[in-house]
Amino acid sequence: MPHDAPLITLLAVGLGLAFVFGAVATRLKLSPLVGYLIAGVVLGPFTPGFVADVGLAQELAELGVILLMFGVGLHFSPKDLLSVRAVAVPATLLQIVIMIAAGIAAAVIFGWSIEAGVIFGLALSVASTVVALRSLQERRQMQSERGKLTVGWLVVEDLAMVVALVLIPTWAHIRGEVANGNGEGVTVLQLQDAGLAVLITLGKVLAFALIMLLAGKRVVPWILHRVVHMGSRELFRLAVLAIALGVAYLASAIFDISFALGALFAGLIMAESELSQQAANETLPLRDAFAVIFFVSVGMLFDPMILLQNPWPLLVTVVIIVVLRTALSIGLLRLLGQSPEVSVFTSINRAQIGEFSFILAGLGLQFDLISEQANDLILGSAIISIILNPALFAIADRWAKKRAAAEAGAAPASPPPPPRRRAVLVGYGRVGSLIGRALDGAMAEYSVIEDRVDLVEQLQQRGIAAVAGNAITREVMEAANIAEADLLFVTVPDGFEAGRIVELARQLNPKVKVYARAHSDAEVEHLKGFGADLIVSGEQEIANAMIQAATHIIPRRTAATA
């Protein structure tokens, strides 16, 4: 049996190191993404020791992007994306134009060509889809207003980058004509070639979208229903993955659209089926695993020596991404009528660069339009901006807390003090809403922690003390008055996330009674370890209900039959 297996080696060593460094980062109260990136640096060609296959890692990373975008599509509908177009389209295009200007200014400072500055600015204008979506998922804000706006912004960015990827080779061809002395009529040639390339690209995107919305909307749900009736969970999982990867591949091979955008459309179409939630659950483990590989692959591209040899250009680049672009994004969103909270958190969610930036840089190198220095700055700033992103969120959370406190202080002092809340309910979904109704029927005093802003507003209109945010955040727990609660209901579907909530609740209120839900024996043990008082497992409750219903039918065993 051959031992030269680069794929198995990369997966074994990459996931192993990612786990080790991710666990260390988590223990240090950092995002596990930091650990994944460091694992990639260790595996990369710029550090001593074992070196993984960089090209293979990038292919696996692309697969991670496909699966992640597919998952996003499963939780959205075309209506959700169209609802934010009035903000996402102008904000994205204005930001790209301004960032190109900043890239040209950097090119003048660093002594590059104007075209290098344009590509540099484009690379710094597009956020990492993987990082932004993972952040939304971890904070459970995919369905919130800022979540929908972020996804809409990312989609518009992806479309803009598709056009840019078409124009760069066209411009390189024109540049070559000029260099070879065939520059006569170059202005007309430029306009004709560039204009035609853009029209063809937009036409392909429109054709693909129409085919998916008209034909795919009927075919994909029909296939899923047929497979479900076969009764094989394995076949259903295979069908979901085949549709996701197949649509992404066809989008790239036939329509010259990015894999990620094709996968997003596949998810949007599959979301039309009532089986979309099951499809999302079946693909979740693969999405998580390949998302980790993505961050490892990013780390492999980074040369840490740049931090010692020439740190100032890298520092300027990071400032452009983290400070300038974030401030610009906040300003644009405020001008377009968004609230301060939505503007700040949407902008911070995108305060990094990633996969499309690497593709642009690679294309620029291929056609000799940018230098190695510019490529190194793009890679290095991507790593640093991704690492800084959790810190920016921590700052934003403190700002939001102070702002809420200031608004509360500015309110009239005449209203009576709020009643003591004896229960805290985490999550107001299908399970949480049932518990909420029971608490209402019992005239209980309680508060709700929910990440969907629209639902929080509805609860507040009903007079229920609701807090927007994720319960794994100390500030959110404190805002829900966990310190004075007698009961805590944790209804989030992820038992391992629930464990982190229980742990935090115990720190803030050791006497609180904690009731939580679980879906597996492993989750039950996990929650027990963090001190949950009552854990309800769906499978066990179903079994108990069936047995209870059947007790009058099933005869008791006698001593003779025993």
Buried (B, 14 or more C-beta within 10 A) or exposed (E): EEEEEEEEBBBEBBBEBBBBBBEBBBEEEBBBBBBBBBBBBBBBEEBEEEEBBBEBBBEBBBBBBBBBBBBBBBBBEBEBBEBBEEBBBBBBEBBBEBBBEBBBBBBEEBEBBEBBBBBBBBBBBBBBBBBBBBBBBBBBBBBBBBBBBBBBBBBBBBBBBBBBBBBBBBBBEBBEBEEEEEEEEEEEBBEEBBEEBBEEBBEBBEEBBEBBBEEBBEEBBEBBEEBBEEEEEEEBBEBBBEBBBEBBBBBBEEBBBBBBBBBBBBBBBBBBBEBBEBBBBBBBEBBBBBBBBBBBBBBBBBBBEBBEEEEEBBBBBBEBBBEBBBEBBBBBBBEBEBEEBBBBBBBBBBBBBBBBBBBBBBBBBEBEBBBEBBBBBBBBBBBBBBBBBBEBBEEBBEBBBEEBEEEEEEEEEEEEEEEEBBBBBBBBEEBBBEBBEEBEEEEBBBBBBBBBBEBBEBBBEEEBBBBBBBBBBBBBBBBBBBEEBBBBBBBBBBBEBBBBBBBBBBEBBEEBBBBBBBBEEEBBEBBBEBBBBEBBBEEEEEEEEEEEEEEEEEEEEEEEEE
